[in-house]
């Protein structure tokens, strides 16, 4: 046999064995689907069975039997005991077909937000990876919420949420991603909710070398010149004396327009203005002023053409 083919077969067999071992140790739960095979027991249904909401399954000869909380191996043992009344030394196998009872929600600034199913013990970092990792515009912290009945969150910042039956904790996202926080090895439990808020941002658009949005880190402030530096400076076609800050006032309202003379600020003749979260620093072309202002403001409002430059 070709060496590469043999190697591939060995890898596949090892992966199958590891998956089978993981499934055999997995505690079954409501809504999981299992398949039961019992030799010489034709009454057993030859199709997947869904574990009911109360944790039981209904089977011929056996009747109602609790499956939730048992591993497939333990359920096999229970079925053998009950079938032994009808069949001498029954051979039974239980296979997990679909897992639906170990959900964890990963929301916010991740690549694929939604519900993930836990297969075995997973750390916080592993669950974030299951969601595709964090987005470039992820904030500086994440929040974990856990049901009271699942036990406490073993984190220093854990606290009871007085408005719901949850324990919540906020942890530094950068430290988690760097492996510098105890939270990175936290074992996530079923029904945990992990939320990664989007960061506060400022935007620099128009005649700059690196147009887009820039993430503000925790307690970080940014001035006009700092933002211009993040955008790697002006293009040769820029009209720096006619720049604008477009500042949000309230949802649905038009932005406040603040004239900015970048040339005067760069020369130290005007103060370097502080930007606020969600401000847009617009640098027009030297030949176009008001038309570009309207066009770029509309682009921001509908969220098109904006690159987010993360700094995690």
PETARA-V242914 format. One record per pair of residues at least 24 apart in sequence whose ideal C-beta (glycine too) atoms are under 10 Angstrom apart, sorted by the first residue. I is the first residue (numbers start at 0). J is the second residue. Records with the same first field share a line. If there is no record, write none. Layout:
I: J ; J
//
This chain:
18: 95 ; 118
19: 71 ; 94 ; 95
20: 119
21: 95 ; 118 ; 119 ; 120
22: 70 ; 71 ; 72 ; 93 ; 94 ; 95 ; 96 ; 98 ; 118 ; 119
23: 70 ; 71 ; 72 ; 73 ; 75 ; 93 ; 94 ; 95
24: 70 ; 71 ; 72 ; 73 ; 119 ; 120
25: 69 ; 70 ; 71 ; 72 ; 95 ; 98 ; 100 ; 101 ; 117 ; 118 ; 119
26: 66 ; 67 ; 68 ; 69 ; 70 ; 71 ; 73 ; 100 ; 101 ; 189
27: 54 ; 56 ; 65 ; 66 ; 67 ; 68 ; 69 ; 70 ; 71 ; 73 ; 74 ; 93 ; 95 ; 98 ; 100 ; 101
28: 54 ; 66 ; 67 ; 68 ; 69 ; 98 ; 99 ; 100 ; 101 ; 102 ; 189
29: 53 ; 54 ; 55 ; 66 ; 67 ; 99 ; 100
30: 67 ; 97 ; 98 ; 99 ; 100 ; 101 ; 102
31: 56 ; 66 ; 67 ; 71 ; 95 ; 96 ; 97 ; 98 ; 99 ; 100 ; 101 ; 116
32: 94 ; 95 ; 96 ; 97 ; 98 ; 99
33: 66 ; 71 ; 74 ; 93 ; 94 ; 95 ; 96 ; 97 ; 98
34: 71 ; 92 ; 93 ; 94 ; 95 ; 96 ; 97
35: 61 ; 66 ; 71 ; 74 ; 75 ; 78 ; 91 ; 92 ; 93 ; 94
36: 75 ; 90 ; 91 ; 92 ; 93 ; 94
37: 61 ; 75 ; 78 ; 79 ; 82 ; 85 ; 86 ; 89 ; 90 ; 91 ; 92 ; 93
38: 82 ; 86 ; 88 ; 89 ; 90 ; 91 ; 92
39: 82 ; 85 ; 86 ; 87 ; 88 ; 89 ; 90
40: 78 ; 82 ; 85 ; 86 ; 89 ; 90 ; 91
42: 82 ; 85
43: 78 ; 82 ; 91
46: 96
47: 94 ; 95 ; 96 ; 97
48: 93 ; 96
49: 96 ; 97 ; 99
50: 74 ; 99 ; 100
54: 100
58: 82
60: 84 ; 85 ; 86
61: 85
66: 93
67: 100
69: 93
70: 95
71: 95
100: 189 ; 190
101: 187 ; 188 ; 189 ; 190
102: 189 ; 190 ; 191 ; 192
103: 129 ; 130 ; 143 ; 187 ; 188 ; 189 ; 190 ; 191 ; 192 ; 193
104: 130 ; 144 ; 190 ; 191 ; 192 ; 193 ; 194
105: 129 ; 130 ; 131 ; 133 ; 141 ; 187 ; 191 ; 192 ; 193 ; 194 ; 195
106: 130 ; 141 ; 142 ; 192 ; 193 ; 194 ; 195 ; 196
107: 133 ; 134 ; 137 ; 138 ; 141 ; 142 ; 193 ; 194 ; 195 ; 196 ; 197
108: 133 ; 134 ; 135 ; 136 ; 137 ; 138 ; 141 ; 172 ; 194 ; 195 ; 196 ; 197 ; 198 ; 214 ; 307 ; 309
109: 133 ; 134 ; 137 ; 141 ; 193 ; 194 ; 195
110: 134
112: 193 ; 194 ; 195
114: 192
115: 187 ; 193
116: 189
117: 186 ; 187 ; 188 ; 189 ; 190 ; 191
120: 186 ; 187 ; 188
121: 185 ; 186 ; 187 ; 188
122: 175 ; 182 ; 183 ; 184 ; 185 ; 186 ; 187
123: 154 ; 170 ; 175 ; 180 ; 181 ; 182 ; 183 ; 184 ; 185 ; 186 ; 187 ; 191 ; 193
124: 175 ; 176 ; 178 ; 180 ; 182 ; 183 ; 184 ; 185 ; 187
125: 183 ; 184 ; 186 ; 187
126: 185 ; 186 ; 187 ; 191 ; 193
127: 172 ; 175 ; 176 ; 183 ; 187 ; 193 ; 195
129: 187
130: 193 ; 195
132: 176
133: 172 ; 175 ; 176 ; 195 ; 309 ; 311
134: 195 ; 197 ; 198 ; 214 ; 307 ; 309 ; 311
135: 198 ; 211 ; 212 ; 214 ; 306 ; 307 ; 308 ; 309 ; 310 ; 311
136: 195 ; 196 ; 197 ; 198 ; 199 ; 200 ; 212 ; 213 ; 214 ; 307 ; 308 ; 309 ; 311
137: 172 ; 173 ; 176 ; 195 ; 196 ; 197 ; 198 ; 214 ; 307 ; 309 ; 311
138: 172 ; 194 ; 195 ; 196 ; 197 ; 198 ; 199 ; 200 ; 214 ; 215 ; 216 ; 217 ; 311
139: 169 ; 171 ; 172 ; 173 ; 174 ; 196 ; 198 ; 199 ; 214 ; 215 ; 216 ; 217 ; 218 ; 219 ; 311
140: 169 ; 170 ; 171 ; 172 ; 173 ; 174 ; 175 ; 194 ; 195 ; 196 ; 198 ; 217
141: 168 ; 169 ; 170 ; 171 ; 172 ; 175 ; 176 ; 182 ; 193 ; 194 ; 195 ; 196
142: 167 ; 168 ; 169 ; 170 ; 192 ; 193 ; 194 ; 195 ; 196
143: 167 ; 168 ; 169 ; 170 ; 182 ; 185 ; 187 ; 188 ; 191 ; 192 ; 193 ; 194
144: 168 ; 190 ; 191 ; 192 ; 193 ; 194
145: 185 ; 187 ; 188 ; 189 ; 190 ; 191 ; 192 ; 193
146: 188 ; 189 ; 190 ; 191 ; 192
148: 190
149: 188 ; 189 ; 190 ; 191
150: 188
152: 182 ; 185 ; 188 ; 191
153: 181 ; 182 ; 185 ; 186
154: 180 ; 181 ; 182 ; 185
155: 181 ; 182
156: 182
165: 190 ; 191 ; 192
167: 192 ; 194
169: 194 ; 196
171: 217
172: 196 ; 198 ; 217 ; 311
173: 216 ; 217 ; 310 ; 311
176: 311
177: 311
197: 307
198: 276 ; 307 ; 309 ; 310 ; 311
199: 275 ; 276 ; 277
200: 276 ; 277 ; 278 ; 279 ; 305 ; 307 ; 308
201: 225 ; 226 ; 229 ; 244 ; 274 ; 275 ; 276 ; 277 ; 278 ; 279 ; 280
202: 226 ; 230 ; 245 ; 274 ; 277 ; 278 ; 279 ; 280 ; 281 ; 295 ; 298 ; 299 ; 305 ; 306 ; 307
203: 227 ; 228 ; 229 ; 230 ; 231 ; 242 ; 274 ; 278 ; 279 ; 280 ; 281 ; 282 ; 308
204: 230 ; 245 ; 279 ; 280 ; 281 ; 282 ; 283 ; 291 ; 295 ; 296 ; 298 ; 299 ; 304 ; 305 ; 306
205: 230 ; 233 ; 234 ; 236 ; 237 ; 238 ; 242 ; 243 ; 279 ; 280 ; 281 ; 282 ; 283 ; 284 ; 287 ; 291 ; 292 ; 294 ; 295
206: 230 ; 233 ; 234 ; 235 ; 236 ; 237 ; 238 ; 239 ; 242 ; 281 ; 282 ; 283 ; 284 ; 285 ; 287 ; 291
207: 231 ; 232 ; 233 ; 234 ; 237 ; 242 ; 280 ; 281 ; 282
208: 232 ; 233 ; 234 ; 237
209: 306 ; 308
210: 234 ; 281 ; 282 ; 295 ; 304 ; 305 ; 306 ; 308
211: 304 ; 305 ; 306 ; 307 ; 308
212: 277 ; 279 ; 299 ; 305 ; 306 ; 307 ; 308 ; 309
213: 274 ; 280 ; 306 ; 307 ; 308 ; 309 ; 310
214: 307 ; 308 ; 309 ; 310 ; 311
215: 274 ; 275 ; 276 ; 277 ; 310
216: 310 ; 311
219: 276 ; 310
220: 273 ; 274 ; 275 ; 276
221: 273 ; 274 ; 275 ; 276 ; 278 ; 280
222: 264 ; 270 ; 271 ; 272 ; 273 ; 274
223: 259 ; 261 ; 264 ; 265 ; 269 ; 270 ; 271 ; 272 ; 273 ; 274 ; 278 ; 280
224: 261 ; 264 ; 265 ; 271 ; 272
225: 271 ; 273 ; 274
226: 272 ; 274 ; 278 ; 280
227: 261 ; 264 ; 265 ; 271 ; 280 ; 282
229: 280 ; 308 ; 310
230: 280 ; 282 ; 308
233: 261 ; 262 ; 265 ; 282
234: 282 ; 284 ; 285
235: 285
236: 282 ; 283 ; 284 ; 285 ; 286 ; 287
237: 261 ; 262 ; 282 ; 283 ; 284 ; 285
238: 262 ; 282 ; 283 ; 284 ; 285 ; 286 ; 287 ; 288 ; 291
239: 263 ; 264 ; 265 ; 282 ; 283 ; 285
240: 283 ; 285
241: 281 ; 282 ; 283 ; 284 ; 285 ; 287 ; 288 ; 289 ; 291 ; 292
242: 280 ; 281 ; 282 ; 283
243: 279 ; 280 ; 281 ; 282 ; 283 ; 288 ; 289 ; 291 ; 292 ; 295 ; 296
244: 272 ; 274 ; 275 ; 278 ; 279 ; 280 ; 281
245: 277 ; 278 ; 279 ; 280 ; 281 ; 292 ; 295 ; 296 ; 299 ; 300
246: 274 ; 275 ; 277 ; 278 ; 279
247: 275 ; 276 ; 277 ; 278 ; 279 ; 299
253: 296 ; 300
254: 278 ; 279 ; 296 ; 299 ; 300
256: 281 ; 292 ; 296
279: 305
//
